[in-house]
Amino acid sequence: MDGETFRCFVYLLALSSELGNNGIINMSVSDISWRIRIPVNTLEQAIAYFVKNNILTKEDDSFVITNWKKRQFASDDIGQRVKRYREKQRNVTSNVIDTDTDTDTDTDTDTEKTHVAKNGNDANINKKKESDFEVFWKAYPNKTEKKYTLKCWKKLNSTRPPIEELLEAIRKQTEWREKANGEFRPEWKNPATWLNKGCWDDELKTGGQNDGNRYGAFGSKQSVVGKAKSDGQPYPVDIECNE
């Protein structure tokens, strides 16, 4: 069976199924040709082949497809197909409704839990940060511009060392100033400046090697300026900038 003949057979099967006469096609060749859109001469050659090979029989004015029932799948029963389709649709609809209900409930619950958990975590983090700041504020000797210092504190959240390290730095710097023994020690910086410049890492030296004693062995700015003037030399310009 060539391709064109096979195509004619498939179209005849489809037409017979559409007519619903159990393989009987009560139509003339010309009418069949028009319905399946195949030229009459091509269809006549195919029918002759089908009759010769007992694939199709001609009875009066009708054509009967041989072994029609054997060519049908059990699932092709129209009534059963309709029944199964309707049951499937009901199941799909029921599942969609149940799934939507469950999903909405779960989603709302999960969203609410996530929102509460997130807000709770944020609140705890903010509370800890603010409480750490209060500890720092109480420990730092120069209590000026608290609101601005808090703003700087929050800005440095990702880079600022732990509160324990800050407290230790304040303790050491306080002790360093208290044990000056007549050596120069700079005043405590504004707390915001102390934080922004990372002064917790300042090296605490003594004597002429002390970076904090900007006037070295002279002990004061006035002595440095006086010595420079007496020697006819300009005094360091960074004295005013670092004051």
C-alpha positions, 0 to 999 in steps of 0.5 A: 500500500503506497502512501496515497492509498494509505491516506485514503484508507485513513480518511475513510476510517475517519469518515466512517467514525464520524458517520457512526455507522459501525464501518458502513459508509452510505455515500457515493464515490463522488460524495466521499471524494468531496468529503475527504478532499481527495480526487475521484480518480485517486479515490476510485483506485484506492477503493479498488485496491481495498476491495481486492485485498478485502479491506473494504467491501461494496454492498449495494450503494454502500461501502463497508470497512472490513473488521471495523470493530477489531479496528477500534480501541475499547476506549473509543466507545463514545459513551465511555469517553464522555463519562470519563471526560466528565469525571476527569473534569470534576476531579480536576475542578475539585483538586483545583479548589482544594489546592487553591484553598490550601495554598492560600491558607498556607501562603497567608500563614507562611507570609504572616509567620515570615513577616512576624519572624522578620520583624521580630529579628529586626527588632531584636537586632535594632534593640541590641545595637541601641543597647550596645550604643548606650553602653558605649555612651555611658563609658565614653568620657566626652558625652557630646552630640548624642544623636549625631553619634548614634547616627554614626554608630549605625552607619558603622554597624558593618565595620565597627568592632564588638562593643567589648573591644570598644570598651576595652579601648576606652578603658586603656585610653582612660588609663593612659591619660590618667597616668600621663605623669606630666606628659601631654595627652590630647583631650577626648575627641567628640564621640562621633569623631572617635568612632568615624576615625576608628580611634579604638585602634590608636597606639598609646605611646609615652614620652617623645615617641608618643604620637599623641604628644604633638609637642614632643619634649617641649610639652606644649604648643606655646613652647614649640611656637616660641622655640621655632620663632627664636630659631627663625623657623616656621612652626609646624602648620599641622599643630592648628589642624590637629588641635 
